[in-house]
Amino acid sequence: MLNYLFDYLREIDLPGARLMSYITFRSGVAFTLSILVTIFIGRRIIERLQMMQIGEIIRDLGLEGQMKKTGTPTMGGVIIIVATLIPCLLVGDLSNIYMLLMIGSTLWLGTLGFLDDYIKVARKDKDGLKGKFKIAGQVGLGLIVGVTMYLNPDMVMQENNEIKDAENIEVIDVVYDKQEVKTLQTTIPFVKNNNLDYEWFTQWMGEWSTPAAWILFIIITIFMVTATSNGANLTDGLDGLATGTSAIAAVALAIIAYLGGNIIYSSYLNIMYLPGSGELVVFMAAFIGALIGFLWYNSFPAQVFMGDTGSLTIGGIIAVCAIIIHKELLLPILCGIFYFEDLSVVIQTTYFKITKKMTGKGKRVFKMTPIHHHFQKSGNNGIDALIQYPINAIPESKIVIRFWIIAILLAVITFATLKIR
């Protein structure tokens, strides 16, 4: 909204009005606004949730300090959503398809998570929304994102062409075609040319190769949205864990989006240039500010939980952002913690079912899943698990900080993949 006001102010040549034309300035404003909104409005939302007696239902899993969290207000993800959207509506370019898609994704998953939390609270049902409906919502979003990228004429790239030396060995410059094209290329790590074209898998289909490649891309998009969103949901089990790891991933994506949306930096790094995608930096700055502001209340001991309203949403935001800048195949590295949380549950469940079928008694690989709870349990305490380490339970706050450190390392590795080929 303020964007249009400053467009008018630039026309009448008001000093300082041009600042709003810079993505970096608007991102700074969005970041600051989101933190302020979270801190000042967040308190009122928490108080409102307490008045409405919307408290978390806690199962006794034998974890230290767990039952003390009973009654802590949940659905605090509303704070993150509001603090992200308000700055975007104020300083974002609402004609930009990348911004619109991120706002739509936030509202979509926010609604899905809200329904899940509402059922848990209103019906006192810990399971909440049935899993098939959650999956359907996530699949629906993946489908919307993939189809939008296929149909929208503004979601294009400019091909990068390498200029090499006389021996055709060293790249001395990178220039971009002036023509903007639809592409099914995506960035992959540790490969010489760093790009993968989905049409390579369907070229044998002749004239149907392009439509088939888009179908393949949409399937992968659905998988990434679902896996990342569910991973964030599973990670939200300790105070500040999902919030902090998500903020780290969001910072990495914001920087990558800025580089890919700037023709100078994308040329220097020899990565694909996506005109208009720089607007994502404004959205991600607001999102990062909302997460950091939420930590004000969510850090140990938490005054509010984000609930599925927040966890499903933040995972989806990270996934969609990576997908629309063609970095979806970097998500298993960048969001390694989310994916390992997913994988730990799959491993635990599968091994338990197999051993129960073979021996009549199910056995476990981990003491408890999702994996962060494994570190809260003491080893050799009667739990028949293959992995008993650590023998002594680790305090919750230390687990959270260590996971944050791992998230930072994964973000650094993700950046390194842009140059290591």
C-alpha positions in Angstrom: 0.0 0.0 0.0 2.7 2.4 1.0 4.4 1.4 -2.2 1.8 3.2 -4.3 1.9 6.3 -2.0 5.6 6.5 -2.5 5.2 6.1 -6.3 3.1 9.3 -6.2 5.6 11.0 -3.9 8.4 10.1 -6.4 6.5 11.7 -9.2 6.3 15.0 -7.3 10.0 14.6 -6.5 9.7 14.5 -2.7 13.2 14.1 -1.2 13.7 10.6 0.2 10.7 9.1 -1.6 13.0 7.0 -3.9 14.1 4.9 -0.9 11.0 2.8 -1.2 12.1 1.7 -4.7 15.0 -0.2 -3.2 14.4 -3.8 -2.2 17.0 -3.6 0.6 15.3 -0.6 2.2 11.8 -2.0 2.0 13.2 -5.3 3.4 14.7 -3.5 6.4 11.3 -1.7 7.0 9.5 -5.0 6.7 11.8 -6.7 9.1 11.6 -3.9 11.7 7.8 -3.7 11.4 7.3 -7.4 11.8 9.3 -7.5 15.0 7.4 -4.6 16.4 4.1 -6.1 15.4 5.1 -9.4 17.0 6.2 -8.0 20.3 3.4 -5.4 20.8 0.4 -7.2 19.3 1.7 -10.6 20.3 1.2 -9.9 24.0 -2.5 -9.0 23.4 -3.1 -12.1 21.3 -1.5 -14.3 24.1 -3.7 -12.6 26.7 -6.8 -13.2 24.5 -5.9 -16.9 24.1 -5.5 -17.2 27.8 -8.9 -15.6 28.4 -10.4 -18.0 25.9 -8.7 -20.9 27.7 -7.0 -22.1 24.6 -4.3 -24.2 26.2 -2.1 -27.0 24.9 -3.2 -30.5 25.7 -0.1 -32.3 26.9 0.4 -36.1 26.9 2.5 -37.5 29.7 5.5 -39.0 27.8 7.8 -39.1 30.8 9.9 -36.1 29.7 11.4 -33.8 32.3 9.3 -30.6 32.7 6.8 -31.7 30.1 3.7 -31.6 32.2 4.5 -28.1 33.4 3.6 -26.9 29.9 0.0 -28.0 30.2 -2.3 -25.1 29.7 0.2 -22.9 27.9 -1.7 -21.0 25.2 -1.4 -22.5 21.7 -2.4 -21.3 18.2 0.3 -18.6 18.7 1.1 -19.1 15.0 -1.5 -16.5 14.4 1.1 -14.0 15.7 3.7 -15.1 13.1 1.1 -14.9 10.3 -0.2 -11.5 11.2 3.3 -10.1 11.7 4.4 -11.4 8.3 1.4 -10.2 6.3 1.0 -6.7 7.7 4.5 -5.5 6.6 4.1 -7.2 3.2 0.8 -5.5 2.6 2.3 -2.2 3.6 5.7 -2.2 1.8 5.5 -5.1 -0.6 4.8 -4.9 -4.3 1.3 -6.4 -4.5 1.5 -6.6 -8.3 4.5 -9.0 -8.1 3.5 -12.7 -8.6 6.2 -13.9 -6.3 4.8 -11.8 -3.4 1.2 -12.8 -4.2 2.1 -16.5 -4.2 3.8 -16.2 -0.9 0.9 -14.4 0.7 -1.5 -16.9 -0.7 0.6 -19.8 0.5 0.7 -18.3 4.0 -3.0 -17.8 4.2 -3.7 -21.3 2.8 -1.5 -23.2 5.3 -2.4 -20.8 8.1 -6.1 -21.8 7.6 -5.2 -25.5 7.5 -3.2 -25.3 10.7 -5.9 -23.2 12.4 -8.6 -25.8 11.6 -6.3 -28.5 13.1 -5.7 -26.4 16.3 -9.3 -25.5 16.6 -10.5 -29.1 16.5 -7.9 -30.0 19.2 -9.0 -27.2 21.5 -12.8 -27.1 20.9 -13.2 -30.9 20.9 -10.4 -31.7 23.3 -9.0 -34.0 20.6 -5.2 -34.3 20.6 -5.2 -35.7 17.1 -6.9 -32.7 15.6 -7.7 -32.6 11.9 -7.5 -36.0 10.3 -4.2 -36.7 8.6 -5.8 -37.2 5.2 -7.2 -33.7 5.3 -3.9 -32.2 6.2 -2.2 -34.1 3.4 -4.9 -33.0 1.0 -4.4 -29.4 2.0 -0.6 -29.6 1.5 -1.0 -31.4 -1.8 -3.5 -28.8 -2.9 -1.0 -26.0 -2.2 1.8 -27.9 -4.0 -0.5 -28.2 -7.0 -1.4 -24.5 -6.9 2.2 -23.5 -6.8 3.3 -25.8 -9.6 0.4 -24.8 -11.9 0.9 -21.1 -11.2 4.6 -21.4 -12.2 3.5 -23.2 -15.4 0.8 -20.7 -16.4 2.0 -17.3 -15.1 3.9 -15.3 -17.8 5.9 -13.4 -15.2 7.6 -16.4 -13.6 10.4 -16.8 -16.1 14.2 -16.8 -16.2 16.9 -15.4 -18.4 19.3 -18.1 -19.6 23.0 -17.6 -18.5 25.6 -18.2 -21.2 29.2 -18.8 -20.2 32.0 -17.0 -22.1 35.2 -19.1 -21.8 38.9 -18.4 -22.6 40.7 -19.4 -25.8 41.3 -22.9 -24.5 37.6 -23.3 -23.6 38.5 -24.2 -20.1 38.0 -21.3 -17.7 34.8 -19.2 -17.5 35.8 -15.5 -17.9 32.3 -14.0 -18.0 28.6 -14.8 -17.8 26.0 -13.0 -19.9 22.3 -13.4 -19.9 19.9 -13.6 -22.9 17.6 -10.6 -23.1 14.7 -13.0 -23.9 12.9 -14.3 -20.9 11.8 -18.0 -21.1 9.8 -20.5 -19.1 12.1 -23.0 -17.6 12.1 -26.3 -15.8 15.7 -25.9 -14.7 16.5 -26.2 -11.0 19.7 -25.9 -9.0 21.3 -29.0 -7.7 24.3 -29.3 -5.4 27.9 -30.3 -6.1 27.4 -30.7 -9.9 29.6 -29.0 -12.5 26.8 -27.1 -14.4 24.8 -26.7 -11.2 21.4 -26.9 -13.1 19.1 -29.8 -13.7 16.4 -29.7 -16.4 13.4 -31.9 -15.6 12.9 -32.3 -19.4 16.0 -34.5 -19.4 13.9 -37.2 -17.8 11.1 -36.9 -20.3 12.8 -36.1 -23.6 12.1 -39.7 -24.8 8.4 -38.7 -24.9 8.9 -36.5 -27.9 6.3 -33.8 -28.3 4.9 -34.7 -24.9 8.2 -34.2 -23.1 7.5 -30.6 -21.9 4.0 -31.3 -20.5 5.3 -34.5 -18.9 8.3 -32.6 -17.4 5.9 -30.1 -15.8 3.8 -32.9 -14.4 7.0 -34.3 -12.9 7.9 -30.9 -11.5 4.5 -30.5 -9.9 4.8 -33.9 -8.3 8.1 -33.0 -6.8 6.7 -29.6 -5.7 3.8 -31.4 -3.9 6.4 -33.7 -2.2 8.6 -30.8 -1.1 5.7 -28.8 0.3 4.3 -31.8 2.2 7.6 -33.0 3.6 8.9 -29.6 4.7 5.6 -28.5 6.2 5.2 -31.8 8.1 8.9 -31.7 9.1 8.4 -28.2 10.7 5.3 -29.5 12.4 7.2 -32.4 13.9 10.1 -30.2 14.9 7.8 -28.0 17.0 8.1 -30.0 20.1 10.6 -28.0 22.2 10.5 -24.3 23.2 12.0 -22.2 20.3 13.2 -25.2 18.3 11.0 -24.9 15.2 11.1 -21.1 15.4 14.9 -20.8 15.5 15.7 -23.4 12.9 13.1 -21.9 10.6 14.5 -18.4 11.0 18.0 -19.7 10.0 16.6 -21.4 6.9 14.6 -18.2 6.0 17.7 -16.0 6.3 19.5 -18.3 3.8 16.6 -18.3 1.4 16.3 -14.5 1.6 19.9 -14.1 0.6 19.7 -16.7 -2.2 16.5 -14.9 -3.5 18.3 -11.6 -3.5 21.3 -13.0 -5.4 19.0 -14.7 -7.9 16.9 -11.6 -8.4 19.9 -9.4 -9.1 21.5 -9.8 -12.5 25.0 -8.6 -11.3 25.3 -11.1 -8.4 23.7 -13.9 -10.3 26.2 -13.4 -13.1 29.1 -13.4 -10.6 27.9 -16.6 -9.1 26.8 -18.1 -12.4 23.4 -19.0 -11.2 20.0 -18.5 -12.9 18.6 -15.0 -13.0 14.9 -14.8 -12.2 13.5 -11.3 -13.0 11.1 -10.0 -10.3 12.1 -12.7 -7.7 14.0 -10.1 -5.7 10.6 -9.1 -4.2 10.8 -12.3 -2.2 13.4 -10.6 0.0 10.8 -8.2 1.3 8.5 -11.1 2.2 11.2 -13.2 3.7 12.5 -10.2 5.8 9.0 -9.8 7.3 8.9 -13.6 7.9 12.3 -13.6 9.6 11.3 -10.6 11.8 8.1 -12.4 12.8 10.0 -15.6 13.8 12.6 -13.6 15.7 9.8 -11.6 17.4 7.9 -14.8 18.2 11.0 -16.1 20.0 10.5 -13.2 22.5 7.6 -15.3 23.8 8.4 -18.8 22.6 12.0 -19.2 23.9 12.4 -21.4 27.0 10.2 -21.4 29.0 7.6 -20.7 26.4 4.7 -18.3 27.1 2.9 -19.5 24.0 3.1 -22.3 21.5 2.7 -21.7 17.8 0.6 -24.8 17.3 -0.1 -26.3 13.9 -1.3 -22.8 12.9 2.3 -21.8 12.9 4.3 -24.9 12.3 2.5 -26.1 9.2 2.7 -22.5 7.9 6.4 -21.8 8.5 7.4 -25.1 6.9 5.2 -24.4 3.9 6.6 -20.8 3.5 10.1 -22.1 3.4 9.3 -24.8 0.9 7.3 -22.6 -1.5 10.0 -19.9 -1.4 12.7 -22.5 -2.4 10.5 -23.9 -5.1 9.6 -20.6 -6.9 13.3 -19.6 -7.0 14.1 -23.1 -8.4 16.1 -24.2 -5.4 13.8 -27.0 -4.2 16.4 -29.7 -4.5 18.5 -27.8 -2.0 15.8 -28.2 0.7 17.0 -31.6 2.0 20.3 -29.8 2.9 19.0 -26.5 4.1 16.1 -28.0 6.0 18.0 -31.1 7.0 16.6 -31.0 10.6 13.0 -31.0 9.3 13.7 -33.9 7.0 15.5 -35.9 9.7 12.6 -35.3 12.0 10.4 -36.8 9.3 12.8 -39.6 8.6 13.1 -40.5 12.3 9.4 -41.1 12.6 9.3 -43.2 9.4 12.3 -45.3 10.6 10.8 -45.8 14.1 7.4 -46.8 12.8 8.7 -49.1 10.1 11.1 -50.9 12.3 8.5 -51.3 15.1 6.0 -52.9 12.7 8.6 -55.2 11.1 10.0 -56.5 14.4 6.5 -56.9 15.8 5.5 -59.0 12.8 8.6 -61.1 13.1 8.9 -61.5 16.9 5.5 -60.6 18.2 7.1 -57.7 20.1 7.8 -54.4 18.5 11.3 -52.8 19.0 12.5 -49.3 18.5 15.5 -47.7 16.8 15.3 -44.5 18.9 14.2 -44.1 22.5 11.5 -41.7 21.2 10.5 -39.8 18.1 10.5 -37.2 16.7 14.2 -37.3 17.1 14.5 -34.3 19.4 12.6 -36.2 22.1 15.2 -39.1 21.8 17.8 -36.8 23.5 15.4 -36.0 26.3 15.2 -39.6 27.4 17.8 -41.3 29.5 19.5 -44.5 28.1 19.1 -47.9 29.6 15.8 -47.0 31.2 13.8 -50.0 30.2 13.1 -48.8 26.6 14.1 -51.5 24.1 15.8 -49.2 21.6 18.8 -49.9 19.3 20.3 -46.5 20.0 20.7 -45.7 23.7 23.0 -42.7 23.3 23.0 -40.3 25.1 22.9 -42.3 28.4 21.9 -39.2 30.3 19.1 -37.0 29.2 20.1 -33.6 27.8 18.3 -30.5 29.0 15.7 -29.0 26.7 17.4 -25.6 26.2 20.7 -27.3 25.3 19.0 -29.5 22.7 17.5 -26.5 21.1 20.8 -24.5 20.9 22.6 -27.5 19.4 19.9 -27.9 16.8 20.2 -24.2 16.0 24.0 -24.7 15.5 23.4 -27.6 13.2 20.8 -25.5 11.2 23.5 -22.8 10.8 26.0 -25.3 9.5 23.4 -26.7 7.0 22.7 -23.1 5.8 26.5 -22.6 5.2 26.7 -25.8 3.3 23.7 -24.8 1.2 25.5 -21.5 0.3 28.6 -23.4 -0.5 26.8 -25.5 -3.1 26.3 -22.4 -5.2 30.0 -22.3 -5.9 31.3 -25.8 -5.2 30.6 -27.8 -8.4 
